[in-house]
Amino acid sequence: MFSLIQKVFRAAQSLDVVCERLTHLEARLTQIETKLDRFEKLADENESLWQFLDEQKEAEELFVTQSADFQDEISDILLRKLKPYGDA
């Protein structure tokens, strides 16, 4: 009878060790999930930043193209309206 009680006691101790280990692993898993969420947010933010920079570059290229077109058009208008004086 006493040996049966000892076996049950050892099994209970083993189960306590397993439960403690499981609790520790669950806590560690929660930490890892938190870090993973932070990395995912950083990845999303990084992607948004690159998209913003690409949009800015496209807008700048469009502005430069339109600016050059306006300059050419203004130059043409000025040349046509210009009246030569003298021997020109």
PDB file of N, CA, C and O in Angstrom:
ATOM      1  N   MET A   1       0.825  -1.184   0.000  1.00  0.00           N
ATOM      2  CA  MET A   1       0.000   0.000   0.000  1.00  0.00           C
ATOM      3  C   MET A   1       0.878   1.260   0.000  1.00  0.00           C
ATOM      4  O   MET A   1       0.608   2.220  -0.721  1.00  0.00           O
ATOM      5  N   PHE A   2       1.919   1.235   0.813  1.00  0.00           N
ATOM      6  CA  PHE A   2       2.817   2.384   0.881  1.00  0.00           C
ATOM      7  C   PHE A   2       3.529   2.599  -0.450  1.00  0.00           C
ATOM      8  O   PHE A   2       3.718   3.747  -0.852  1.00  0.00           O
ATOM      9  N   SER A   3       3.926   1.551  -1.139  1.00  0.00           N
ATOM     10  CA  SER A   3       4.601   1.690  -2.435  1.00  0.00           C
ATOM     11  C   SER A   3       3.641   2.252  -3.481  1.00  0.00           C
ATOM     12  O   SER A   3       4.060   2.999  -4.365  1.00  0.00           O
ATOM     13  N   LEU A   4       2.388   1.907  -3.390  1.00  0.00           N
ATOM     14  CA  LEU A   4       1.387   2.452  -4.310  1.00  0.00           C
ATOM     15  C   LEU A   4       1.235   3.964  -4.093  1.00  0.00           C
ATOM     16  O   LEU A   4       1.106   4.725  -5.052  1.00  0.00           O
ATOM     17  N   ILE A   5       1.251   4.382  -2.843  1.00  0.00           N
ATOM     18  CA  ILE A   5       1.164   5.806  -2.519  1.00  0.00           C
ATOM     19  C   ILE A   5       2.399   6.532  -3.040  1.00  0.00           C
ATOM     20  O   ILE A   5       2.303   7.646  -3.555  1.00  0.00           O
ATOM     21  N   GLN A   6       3.584   5.878  -2.898  1.00  0.00           N
ATOM     22  CA  GLN A   6       4.810   6.495  -3.401  1.00  0.00           C
ATOM     23  C   GLN A   6       4.754   6.647  -4.919  1.00  0.00           C
ATOM     24  O   GLN A   6       5.174   7.676  -5.448  1.00  0.00           O
ATOM     25  N   LYS A   7       4.250   5.654  -5.619  1.00  0.00           N
ATOM     26  CA  LYS A   7       4.135   5.720  -7.084  1.00  0.00           C
ATOM     27  C   LYS A   7       3.189   6.845  -7.499  1.00  0.00           C
ATOM     28  O   LYS A   7       3.471   7.589  -8.437  1.00  0.00           O
ATOM     29  N   VAL A   8       2.077   6.959  -6.797  1.00  0.00           N
ATOM     30  CA  VAL A   8       1.117   8.021  -7.105  1.00  0.00           C
ATOM     31  C   VAL A   8       1.750   9.379  -6.823  1.00  0.00           C
ATOM     32  O   VAL A   8       1.569  10.317  -7.599  1.00  0.00           O
ATOM     33  N   PHE A   9       2.488   9.496  -5.725  1.00  0.00           N
ATOM     34  CA  PHE A   9       3.164  10.736  -5.372  1.00  0.00           C
ATOM     35  C   PHE A   9       4.191  11.124  -6.436  1.00  0.00           C
ATOM     36  O   PHE A   9       4.267  12.292  -6.817  1.00  0.00           O
ATOM     37  N   ARG A  10       4.981  10.165  -6.920  1.00  0.00           N
ATOM     38  CA  ARG A  10       5.970  10.429  -7.974  1.00  0.00           C
ATOM     39  C   ARG A  10       5.274  10.857  -9.276  1.00  0.00           C
ATOM     40  O   ARG A  10       5.713  11.781  -9.961  1.00  0.00           O
ATOM     41  N   ALA A  11       4.195  10.169  -9.588  1.00  0.00           N
ATOM     42  CA  ALA A  11       3.449  10.525 -10.800  1.00  0.00           C
ATOM     43  C   ALA A  11       2.906  11.947 -10.686  1.00  0.00           C
ATOM     44  O   ALA A  11       2.930  12.706 -11.654  1.00  0.00           O
ATOM     45  N   ALA A  12       2.414  12.305  -9.489  1.00  0.00           N
ATOM     46  CA  ALA A  12       1.895  13.657  -9.279  1.00  0.00           C
ATOM     47  C   ALA A  12       3.017  14.678  -9.403  1.00  0.00           C
ATOM     48  O   ALA A  12       2.817  15.748  -9.979  1.00  0.00           O
ATOM     49  N   GLN A  13       4.199  14.363  -8.869  1.00  0.00           N
ATOM     50  CA  GLN A  13       5.337  15.264  -8.991  1.00  0.00           C
ATOM     51  C   GLN A  13       5.748  15.419 -10.452  1.00  0.00           C
ATOM     52  O   GLN A  13       6.048  16.525 -10.902  1.00  0.00           O
ATOM     53  N   SER A  14       5.760  14.327 -11.181  1.00  0.00           N
ATOM     54  CA  SER A  14       6.095  14.375 -12.606  1.00  0.00           C
ATOM     55  C   SER A  14       5.078  15.234 -13.358  1.00  0.00           C
ATOM     56  O   SER A  14       5.433  16.016 -14.240  1.00  0.00           O
ATOM     57  N   LEU A  15       3.825  15.074 -12.993  1.00  0.00           N
ATOM     58  CA  LEU A  15       2.781  15.864 -13.638  1.00  0.00           C
ATOM     59  C   LEU A  15       2.957  17.350 -13.299  1.00  0.00           C
ATOM     60  O   LEU A  15       2.731  18.202 -14.159  1.00  0.00           O
ATOM     61  N   ASP A  16       3.350  17.673 -12.078  1.00  0.00           N
ATOM     62  CA  ASP A  16       3.614  19.061 -11.702  1.00  0.00           C
ATOM     63  C   ASP A  16       4.765  19.639 -12.528  1.00  0.00           C
ATOM     64  O   ASP A  16       4.694  20.783 -12.978  1.00  0.00           O
ATOM     65  N   VAL A  17       5.819  18.853 -12.725  1.00  0.00           N
ATOM     66  CA  VAL A  17       6.957  19.307 -13.534  1.00  0.00           C
ATOM     67  C   VAL A  17       6.507  19.562 -14.965  1.00  0.00           C
ATOM     68  O   VAL A  17       6.890  20.560 -15.575  1.00  0.00           O
ATOM     69  N   VAL A  18       5.691  18.654 -15.498  1.00  0.00           N
ATOM     70  CA  VAL A  18       5.188  18.819 -16.861  1.00  0.00           C
ATOM     71  C   VAL A  18       4.318  20.077 -16.947  1.00  0.00           C
ATOM     72  O   VAL A  18       4.425  20.838 -17.909  1.00  0.00           O
ATOM     73  N   CYS A  19       3.468  20.297 -15.959  1.00  0.00           N
ATOM     74  CA  CYS A  19       2.607  21.485 -15.952  1.00  0.00           C
ATOM     75  C   CYS A  19       3.437  22.770 -15.863  1.00  0.00           C
ATOM     76  O   CYS A  19       3.135  23.746 -16.550  1.00  0.00           O
ATOM     77  N   GLU A  20       4.468  22.778 -15.035  1.00  0.00           N
ATOM     78  CA  GLU A  20       5.339  23.950 -14.922  1.00  0.00           C
ATOM     79  C   GLU A  20       6.047  24.214 -16.251  1.00  0.00           C
ATOM     80  O   GLU A  20       6.145  25.355 -16.703  1.00  0.00           O
ATOM     81  N   ARG A  21       6.527  23.157 -16.853  1.00  0.00           N
ATOM     82  CA  ARG A  21       7.217  23.289 -18.147  1.00  0.00           C
ATOM     83  C   ARG A  21       6.248  23.808 -19.209  1.00  0.00           C
ATOM     84  O   ARG A  21       6.611  24.661 -20.019  1.00  0.00           O
ATOM     85  N   LEU A  22       5.034  23.301 -19.207  1.00  0.00           N
ATOM     86  CA  LEU A  22       4.017  23.746 -20.159  1.00  0.00           C
ATOM     87  C   LEU A  22       3.681  25.223 -19.946  1.00  0.00           C
ATOM     88  O   LEU A  22       3.527  25.969 -20.913  1.00  0.00           O
ATOM     89  N   THR A  23       3.570  25.640 -18.708  1.00  0.00           N
ATOM     90  CA  THR A  23       3.312  27.047 -18.398  1.00  0.00           C
ATOM     91  C   THR A  23       4.454  27.923 -18.893  1.00  0.00           C
ATOM     92  O   THR A  23       4.228  28.990 -19.463  1.00  0.00           O
ATOM     93  N   HIS A  24       5.677  27.465 -18.671  1.00  0.00           N
ATOM     94  CA  HIS A  24       6.850  28.206 -19.149  1.00  0.00           C
ATOM     95  C   HIS A  24       6.838  28.307 -20.674  1.00  0.00           C
ATOM     96  O   HIS A  24       7.109  29.374 -21.224  1.00  0.00           O
ATOM     97  N   LEU A  25       6.530  27.216 -21.354  1.00  0.00           N
ATOM     98  CA  LEU A  25       6.492  27.229 -22.820  1.00  0.00           C
ATOM     99  C   LEU A  25       5.382  28.129 -23.341  1.00  0.00           C
ATOM    100  O   LEU A  25       5.567  28.823 -24.341  1.00  0.00           O
ATOM    101  N   GLU A  26       4.232  28.128 -22.675  1.00  0.00           N
ATOM    102  CA  GLU A  26       3.134  29.002 -23.087  1.00  0.00           C
ATOM    103  C   GLU A  26       3.528  30.476 -22.942  1.00  0.00           C
ATOM    104  O   GLU A  26       3.215  31.296 -23.805  1.00  0.00           O
ATOM    105  N   ALA A  27       4.210  30.800 -21.855  1.00  0.00           N
ATOM    106  CA  ALA A  27       4.663  32.182 -21.652  1.00  0.00           C
ATOM    107  C   ALA A  27       5.662  32.568 -22.739  1.00  0.00           C
ATOM    108  O   ALA A  27       5.598  33.672 -23.281  1.00  0.00           O
ATOM    109  N   ARG A  28       6.565  31.680 -23.049  1.00  0.00           N
ATOM    110  CA  ARG A  28       7.567  31.941 -24.098  1.00  0.00           C
ATOM    111  C   ARG A  28       6.891  32.102 -25.458  1.00  0.00           C
ATOM    112  O   ARG A  28       7.274  32.964 -26.249  1.00  0.00           O
ATOM    113  N   LEU A  29       5.896  31.277 -25.724  1.00  0.00           N
ATOM    114  CA  LEU A  29       5.155  31.370 -26.980  1.00  0.00           C
ATOM    115  C   LEU A  29       4.430  32.708 -27.082  1.00  0.00           C
ATOM    116  O   LEU A  29       4.376  33.304 -28.158  1.00  0.00           O
ATOM    117  N   THR A  30       3.880  33.177 -25.985  1.00  0.00           N
ATOM    118  CA  THR A  30       3.218  34.475 -25.973  1.00  0.00           C
ATOM    119  C   THR A  30       4.216  35.582 -26.290  1.00  0.00           C
ATOM    120  O   THR A  30       3.897  36.501 -27.045  1.00  0.00           O
ATOM    121  N   GLN A  31       5.412  35.510 -25.730  1.00  0.00           N
ATOM    122  CA  GLN A  31       6.454  36.500 -26.027  1.00  0.00           C
ATOM    123  C   GLN A  31       6.823  36.478 -27.502  1.00  0.00           C
ATOM    124  O   GLN A  31       6.974  37.526 -28.129  1.00  0.00           O
ATOM    125  N   ILE A  32       6.965  35.288 -28.045  1.00  0.00           N
ATOM    126  CA  ILE A  32       7.328  35.152 -29.462  1.00  0.00           C
ATOM    127  C   ILE A  32       6.226  35.712 -30.347  1.00  0.00           C
ATOM    128  O   ILE A  32       6.509  36.388 -31.336  1.00  0.00           O
ATOM    129  N   GLU A  33       4.969  35.436 -30.002  1.00  0.00           N
ATOM    130  CA  GLU A  33       3.849  35.964 -30.790  1.00  0.00           C
ATOM    131  C   GLU A  33       3.822  37.489 -30.745  1.00  0.00           C
ATOM    132  O   GLU A  33       3.534  38.138 -31.751  1.00  0.00           O
ATOM    133  N   THR A  34       4.121  38.059 -29.580  1.00  0.00           N
ATOM    134  CA  THR A  34       4.158  39.514 -29.442  1.00  0.00           C
ATOM    135  C   THR A  34       5.246  40.099 -30.331  1.00  0.00           C
ATOM    136  O   THR A  34       5.025  41.094 -31.022  1.00  0.00           O
ATOM    137  N   LYS A  35       6.415  39.483 -30.310  1.00  0.00           N
ATOM    138  CA  LYS A  35       7.515  39.960 -31.162  1.00  0.00           C
ATOM    139  C   LYS A  35       7.158  39.804 -32.634  1.00  0.00           C
ATOM    140  O   LYS A  35       7.459  40.681 -33.444  1.00  0.00           O
ATOM    141  N   LEU A  36       6.523  38.703 -32.981  1.00  0.00           N
ATOM    142  CA  LEU A  36       6.121  38.463 -34.364  1.00  0.00           C
ATOM    143  C   LEU A  36       5.115  39.516 -34.819  1.00  0.00           C
ATOM    144  O   LEU A  36       5.195  39.997 -35.949  1.00  0.00           O
ATOM    145  N   ASP A  37       4.176  39.877 -33.957  1.00  0.00           N
ATOM    146  CA  ASP A  37       3.220  40.924 -34.293  1.00  0.00           C
ATOM    147  C   ASP A  37       3.927  42.249 -34.546  1.00  0.00           C
ATOM    148  O   ASP A  37       3.585  42.979 -35.477  1.00  0.00           O
ATOM    149  N   ARG A  38       4.920  42.554 -33.705  1.00  0.00           N
ATOM    150  CA  ARG A  38       5.687  43.792 -33.901  1.00  0.00           C
ATOM    151  C   ARG A  38       6.425  43.775 -35.235  1.00  0.00           C
ATOM    152  O   ARG A  38       6.449  44.777 -35.951  1.00  0.00           O
ATOM    153  N   PHE A  39       7.026  42.632 -35.566  1.00  0.00           N
ATOM    154  CA  PHE A  39       7.744  42.527 -36.845  1.00  0.00           C
ATOM    155  C   PHE A  39       6.789  42.654 -38.019  1.00  0.00           C
ATOM    156  O   PHE A  39       7.135  43.262 -39.032  1.00  0.00           O
ATOM    157  N   GLU A  40       5.600  42.093 -37.902  1.00  0.00           N
ATOM    158  CA  GLU A  40       4.617  42.216 -38.977  1.00  0.00           C
ATOM    159  C   GLU A  40       4.183  43.669 -39.145  1.00  0.00           C
ATOM    160  O   GLU A  40       4.010  44.142 -40.268  1.00  0.00           O
ATOM    161  N   LYS A  41       4.004  44.382 -38.020  1.00  0.00           N
ATOM    162  CA  LYS A  41       3.652  45.799 -38.111  1.00  0.00           C
ATOM    163  C   LYS A  41       4.779  46.588 -38.769  1.00  0.00           C
ATOM    164  O   LYS A  41       4.526  47.475 -39.584  1.00  0.00           O
ATOM    165  N   LEU A  42       6.026  46.263 -38.415  1.00  0.00           N
ATOM    166  CA  LEU A  42       7.167  46.936 -39.037  1.00  0.00           C
ATOM    167  C   LEU A  42       7.234  46.643 -40.530  1.00  0.00           C
ATOM    168  O   LEU A  42       7.532  47.527 -41.333  1.00  0.00           O
ATOM    169  N   ALA A  43       6.957  45.402 -40.893  1.00  0.00           N
ATOM    170  CA  ALA A  43       6.969  45.037 -42.314  1.00  0.00           C
ATOM    171  C   ALA A  43       5.891  45.805 -43.076  1.00  0.00           C
ATOM    172  O   ALA A  43       6.130  46.284 -44.184  1.00  0.00           O
ATOM    173  N   ASP A  44       4.698  45.922 -42.473  1.00  0.00           N
ATOM    174  CA  ASP A  44       3.625  46.686 -43.111  1.00  0.00           C
ATOM    175  C   ASP A  44       4.005  48.160 -43.234  1.00  0.00           C
ATOM    176  O   ASP A  44       3.763  48.788 -44.264  1.00  0.00           O
ATOM    177  N   GLU A  45       4.595  48.697 -42.185  1.00  0.00           N
ATOM    178  CA  GLU A  45       5.021  50.098 -42.205  1.00  0.00           C
ATOM    179  C   GLU A  45       6.100  50.316 -43.253  1.00  0.00           C
ATOM    180  O   GLU A  45       6.094  51.324 -43.961  1.00  0.00           O
ATOM    181  N   ASN A  46       7.028  49.368 -43.351  1.00  0.00           N
ATOM    182  CA  ASN A  46       8.099  49.450 -44.347  1.00  0.00           C
ATOM    183  C   ASN A  46       7.510  49.431 -45.758  1.00  0.00           C
ATOM    184  O   ASN A  46       7.911  50.216 -46.618  1.00  0.00           O
ATOM    185  N   GLU A  47       6.566  48.538 -45.985  1.00  0.00           N
ATOM    186  CA  GLU A  47       5.930  48.448 -47.298  1.00  0.00           C
ATOM    187  C   GLU A  47       5.200  49.747 -47.628  1.00  0.00           C
ATOM    188  O   GLU A  47       5.263  50.229 -48.759  1.00  0.00           O
ATOM    189  N   SER A  48       4.508  50.311 -46.642  1.00  0.00           N
ATOM    190  CA  SER A  48       3.806  51.576 -46.847  1.00  0.00           C
ATOM    191  C   SER A  48       4.783  52.698 -47.168  1.00  0.00           C
ATOM    192  O   SER A  48       4.515  53.542 -48.024  1.00  0.00           O
ATOM    193  N   LEU A  49       5.905  52.700 -46.482  1.00  0.00           N
ATOM    194  CA  LEU A  49       6.915  53.733 -46.739  1.00  0.00           C
ATOM    195  C   LEU A  49       7.458  53.631 -48.155  1.00  0.00           C
ATOM    196  O   LEU A  49       7.593  54.644 -48.842  1.00  0.00           O
ATOM    197  N   TRP A  50       7.769  52.421 -48.597  1.00  0.00           N
ATOM    198  CA  TRP A  50       8.284  52.249 -49.964  1.00  0.00           C
ATOM    199  C   TRP A  50       7.226  52.657 -50.989  1.00  0.00           C
ATOM    200  O   TRP A  50       7.548  53.270 -52.007  1.00  0.00           O
ATOM    201  N   GLN A  51       5.986  52.322 -50.723  1.00  0.00           N
ATOM    202  CA  GLN A  51       4.911  52.717 -51.635  1.00  0.00           C
ATOM    203  C   GLN A  51       4.794  54.239 -51.691  1.00  0.00           C
ATOM    204  O   GLN A  51       4.638  54.814 -52.769  1.00  0.00           O
ATOM    205  N   PHE A  52       4.871  54.887 -50.531  1.00  0.00           N
ATOM    206  CA  PHE A  52       4.818  56.351 -50.477  1.00  0.00           C
ATOM    207  C   PHE A  52       5.968  56.966 -51.269  1.00  0.00           C
ATOM    208  O   PHE A  52       5.766  57.914 -52.027  1.00  0.00           O
ATOM    209  N   LEU A  53       7.182  56.424 -51.093  1.00  0.00           N
ATOM    210  CA  LEU A  53       8.339  56.951 -51.816  1.00  0.00           C
ATOM    211  C   LEU A  53       8.188  56.762 -53.322  1.00  0.00           C
ATOM    212  O   LEU A  53       8.556  57.643 -54.099  1.00  0.00           O
ATOM    213  N   ASP A  54       7.649  55.618 -53.738  1.00  0.00           N
ATOM    214  CA  ASP A  54       7.412  55.387 -55.164  1.00  0.00           C
ATOM    215  C   ASP A  54       6.398  56.386 -55.717  1.00  0.00           C
ATOM    216  O   ASP A  54       6.572  56.914 -56.815  1.00  0.00           O
ATOM    217  N   GLU A  55       5.340  56.639 -54.950  1.00  0.00           N
ATOM    218  CA  GLU A  55       4.334  57.604 -55.386  1.00  0.00           C
ATOM    219  C   GLU A  55       4.926  59.010 -55.482  1.00  0.00           C
ATOM    220  O   GLU A  55       4.608  59.760 -56.404  1.00  0.00           O
ATOM    221  N   GLN A  56       5.788  59.363 -54.526  1.00  0.00           N
ATOM    222  CA  GLN A  56       6.432  60.674 -54.566  1.00  0.00           C
ATOM    223  C   GLN A  56       7.336  60.801 -55.788  1.00  0.00           C
ATOM    224  O   GLN A  56       7.385  61.851 -56.429  1.00  0.00           O
ATOM    225  N   LYS A  57       8.043  59.733 -56.101  1.00  0.00           N
ATOM    226  CA  LYS A  57       8.934  59.754 -57.260  1.00  0.00           C
ATOM    227  C   LYS A  57       8.122  59.914 -58.545  1.00  0.00           C
ATOM    228  O   LYS A  57       8.502  60.676 -59.433  1.00  0.00           O
ATOM    229  N   GLU A  58       7.006  59.196 -58.641  1.00  0.00           N
ATOM    230  CA  GLU A  58       6.150  59.309 -59.818  1.00  0.00           C
ATOM    231  C   GLU A  58       5.578  60.721 -59.936  1.00  0.00           C
ATOM    232  O   GLU A  58       5.518  61.282 -61.030  1.00  0.00           O
ATOM    233  N   ALA A  59       5.159  61.289 -58.810  1.00  0.00           N
ATOM    234  CA  ALA A  59       4.610  62.648 -58.825  1.00  0.00           C
ATOM    235  C   ALA A  59       5.678  63.656 -59.240  1.00  0.00           C
ATOM    236  O   ALA A  59       5.390  64.594 -59.983  1.00  0.00           O
ATOM    237  N   GLU A  60       6.900  63.469 -58.769  1.00  0.00           N
ATOM    238  CA  GLU A  60       7.996  64.366 -59.134  1.00  0.00           C
ATOM    239  C   GLU A  60       8.299  64.268 -60.629  1.00  0.00           C
ATOM    240  O   GLU A  60       8.506  65.283 -61.294  1.00  0.00           O
ATOM    241  N   GLU A  61       8.324  63.043 -61.151  1.00  0.00           N
ATOM    242  CA  GLU A  61       8.590  62.858 -62.577  1.00  0.00           C
ATOM    243  C   GLU A  61       7.489  63.500 -63.414  1.00  0.00           C
ATOM    244  O   GLU A  61       7.769  64.107 -64.447  1.00  0.00           O
ATOM    245  N   LEU A  62       6.246  63.371 -62.976  1.00  0.00           N
ATOM    246  CA  LEU A  62       5.130  63.986 -63.682  1.00  0.00           C
ATOM    247  C   LEU A  62       5.249  65.505 -63.657  1.00  0.00           C
ATOM    248  O   LEU A  62       5.013  66.171 -64.666  1.00  0.00           O
ATOM    249  N   PHE A  63       5.617  66.049 -62.500  1.00  0.00           N
ATOM    250  CA  PHE A  63       5.782  67.501 -62.375  1.00  0.00           C
ATOM    251  C   PHE A  63       6.901  68.002 -63.282  1.00  0.00           C
ATOM    252  O   PHE A  63       6.746  69.019 -63.958  1.00  0.00           O
ATOM    253  N   VAL A  64       8.018  67.299 -63.298  1.00  0.00           N
ATOM    254  CA  VAL A  64       9.151  67.705 -64.140  1.00  0.00           C
ATOM    255  C   VAL A  64       8.752  67.649 -65.614  1.00  0.00           C
ATOM    256  O   VAL A  64       9.096  68.541 -66.389  1.00  0.00           O
ATOM    257  N   THR A  65       8.033  66.609 -65.993  1.00  0.00           N
ATOM    258  CA  THR A  65       7.594  66.477 -67.389  1.00  0.00           C
ATOM    259  C   THR A  65       6.640  67.602 -67.755  1.00  0.00           C
ATOM    260  O   THR A  65       6.775  68.212 -68.816  1.00  0.00           O
ATOM    261  N   GLN A  66       5.670  67.885 -66.879  1.00  0.00           N
ATOM    262  CA  GLN A  66       4.721  68.959 -67.156  1.00  0.00           C
ATOM    263  C   GLN A  66       5.428  70.310 -67.169  1.00  0.00           C
ATOM    264  O   GLN A  66       5.113  71.168 -67.993  1.00  0.00           O
ATOM    265  N   SER A  67       6.371  70.499 -66.269  1.00  0.00           N
ATOM    266  CA  SER A  67       7.116  71.749 -66.208  1.00  0.00           C
ATOM    267  C   SER A  67       7.900  71.970 -67.504  1.00  0.00           C
ATOM    268  O   SER A  67       7.923  73.076 -68.043  1.00  0.00           O
ATOM    269  N   ALA A  68       8.532  70.919 -67.990  1.00  0.00           N
ATOM    270  CA  ALA A  68       9.300  71.025 -69.237  1.00  0.00           C
ATOM    271  C   ALA A  68       8.356  71.328 -70.400  1.00  0.00           C
ATOM    272  O   ALA A  68       8.687  72.141 -71.262  1.00  0.00           O
ATOM    273  N   ASP A  69       7.197  70.691 -70.436  1.00  0.00           N
ATOM    274  CA  ASP A  69       6.219  70.951 -71.500  1.00  0.00           C
ATOM    275  C   ASP A  69       5.744  72.401 -71.456  1.00  0.00           C
ATOM    276  O   ASP A  69       5.615  73.043 -72.499  1.00  0.00           O
ATOM    277  N   PHE A  70       5.481  72.923 -70.246  1.00  0.00           N
ATOM    278  CA  PHE A  70       5.042  74.304 -70.114  1.00  0.00           C
ATOM    279  C   PHE A  70       6.143  75.272 -70.548  1.00  0.00           C
ATOM    280  O   PHE A  70       5.864  76.286 -71.186  1.00  0.00           O
ATOM    281  N   GLN A  71       7.366  74.966 -70.210  1.00  0.00           N
ATOM    282  CA  GLN A  71       8.476  75.839 -70.612  1.00  0.00           C
ATOM    283  C   GLN A  71       8.616  75.867 -72.133  1.00  0.00           C
ATOM    284  O   GLN A  71       8.821  76.925 -72.728  1.00  0.00           O
ATOM    285  N   ASP A  72       8.503  74.695 -72.752  1.00  0.00           N
ATOM    286  CA  ASP A  72       8.590  74.638 -74.213  1.00  0.00           C
ATOM    287  C   ASP A  72       7.449  75.422 -74.854  1.00  0.00           C
ATOM    288  O   ASP A  72       7.653  76.143 -75.830  1.00  0.00           O
ATOM    289  N   GLU A  73       6.259  75.276 -74.303  1.00  0.00           N
ATOM    290  CA  GLU A  73       5.106  75.977 -74.851  1.00  0.00           C
ATOM    291  C   GLU A  73       5.244  77.492 -74.675  1.00  0.00           C
ATOM    292  O   GLU A  73       4.931  78.256 -75.589  1.00  0.00           O
ATOM    293  N   ILE A  74       5.701  77.913 -73.530  1.00  0.00           N
ATOM    294  CA  ILE A  74       5.905  79.351 -73.288  1.00  0.00           C
ATOM    295  C   ILE A  74       6.990  79.896 -74.211  1.00  0.00           C
ATOM    296  O   ILE A  74       6.857  80.997 -74.746  1.00  0.00           O
ATOM    297  N   SER A  75       8.058  79.130 -74.398  1.00  0.00           N
ATOM    298  CA  SER A  75       9.131  79.569 -75.311  1.00  0.00           C
ATOM    299  C   SER A  75       8.608  79.715 -76.728  1.00  0.00           C
ATOM    300  O   SER A  75       8.935  80.685 -77.412  1.00  0.00           O
ATOM    301  N   ASP A  76       7.800  78.766 -77.178  1.00  0.00           N
ATOM    302  CA  ASP A  76       7.232  78.857 -78.526  1.00  0.00           C
ATOM    303  C   ASP A  76       6.335  80.080 -78.665  1.00  0.00           C
ATOM    304  O   ASP A  76       6.391  80.789 -79.669  1.00  0.00           O
ATOM    305  N   ILE A  77       5.512  80.322 -77.657  1.00  0.00           N
ATOM    306  CA  ILE A  77       4.604  81.477 -77.702  1.00  0.00           C
ATOM    307  C   ILE A  77       5.407  82.770 -77.734  1.00  0.00           C
ATOM    308  O   ILE A  77       5.093  83.670 -78.513  1.00  0.00           O
ATOM    309  N   LEU A  78       6.430  82.875 -76.905  1.00  0.00           N
ATOM    310  CA  LEU A  78       7.249  84.093 -76.885  1.00  0.00           C
ATOM    311  C   LEU A  78       7.972  84.314 -78.211  1.00  0.00           C
ATOM    312  O   LEU A  78       8.058  85.442 -78.696  1.00  0.00           O
ATOM    313  N   LEU A  79       8.485  83.249 -78.788  1.00  0.00           N
ATOM    314  CA  LEU A  79       9.187  83.387 -80.068  1.00  0.00           C
ATOM    315  C   LEU A  79       8.240  83.826 -81.176  1.00  0.00           C
ATOM    316  O   LEU A  79       8.633  84.611 -82.039  1.00  0.00           O
ATOM    317  N   ARG A  80       7.021  83.346 -81.173  1.00  0.00           N
ATOM    318  CA  ARG A  80       6.058  83.729 -82.202  1.00  0.00           C
ATOM    319  C   ARG A  80       5.573  85.163 -82.024  1.00  0.00           C
ATOM    320  O   ARG A  80       5.289  85.849 -83.006  1.00  0.00           O
ATOM    321  N   LYS A  81       5.479  85.609 -80.804  1.00  0.00           N
ATOM    322  CA  LYS A  81       4.986  86.952 -80.526  1.00  0.00           C
ATOM    323  C   LYS A  81       6.090  88.003 -80.649  1.00  0.00           C
ATOM    324  O   LYS A  81       5.821  89.201 -80.731  1.00  0.00           O
ATOM    325  N   LEU A  82       7.325  87.531 -80.659  1.00  0.00           N
ATOM    326  CA  LEU A  82       8.466  88.448 -80.697  1.00  0.00           C
ATOM    327  C   LEU A  82       8.530  89.136 -82.066  1.00  0.00           C
ATOM    328  O   LEU A  82       8.462  88.488 -83.110  1.00  0.00           O
ATOM    329  N   LYS A  83       8.658  90.423 -82.032  1.00  0.00           N
ATOM    330  CA  LYS A  83       8.751  91.176 -83.290  1.00  0.00           C
ATOM    331  C   LYS A  83      10.195  91.633 -83.448  1.00  0.00           C
ATOM    332  O   LYS A  83      10.747  92.288 -82.564  1.00  0.00           O
ATOM    333  N   PRO A  84      10.788  91.293 -84.550  1.00  0.00           N
ATOM    334  CA  PRO A  84      12.182  91.712 -84.763  1.00  0.00           C
ATOM    335  C   PRO A  84      12.241  93.218 -85.062  1.00  0.00           C
ATOM    336  O   PRO A  84      11.375  93.775 -85.737  1.00  0.00           O
ATOM    337  N   TYR A  85      13.268  93.838 -84.547  1.00  0.00           N
ATOM    338  CA  TYR A  85      13.508  95.260 -84.788  1.00  0.00           C
ATOM    339  C   TYR A  85      14.845  95.433 -85.473  1.00  0.00           C
ATOM    340  O   TYR A  85      15.794  94.694 -85.210  1.00  0.00           O
ATOM    341  N   GLY A  86      14.907  96.352 -86.296  1.00  0.00           N
ATOM    342  CA  GLY A  86      16.173  96.662 -86.936  1.00  0.00           C
ATOM    343  C   GLY A  86      16.472  95.702 -88.086  1.00  0.00           C
ATOM    344  O   GLY A  86      15.582  95.349 -88.858  1.00  0.00           O
ATOM    345  N   ASP A  87      17.719  95.290 -88.189  1.00  0.00           N
ATOM    346  CA  ASP A  87      18.181  94.461 -89.305  1.00  0.00           C
ATOM    347  C   ASP A  87      17.982  92.971 -89.045  1.00  0.00           C
ATOM    348  O   ASP A  87      18.473  92.165 -89.834  1.00  0.00           O
ATOM    349  N   ALA A  88      17.315  92.575 -88.024  1.00  0.00           N
ATOM    350  CA  ALA A  88      17.192  91.170 -87.681  1.00  0.00           C
ATOM    351  C   ALA A  88      16.407  90.388 -88.655  1.00  0.00           C
ATOM    352  O   ALA A  88      16.229  89.183 -88.479  1.00  0.00           O
TER     353      ALA A  88
END
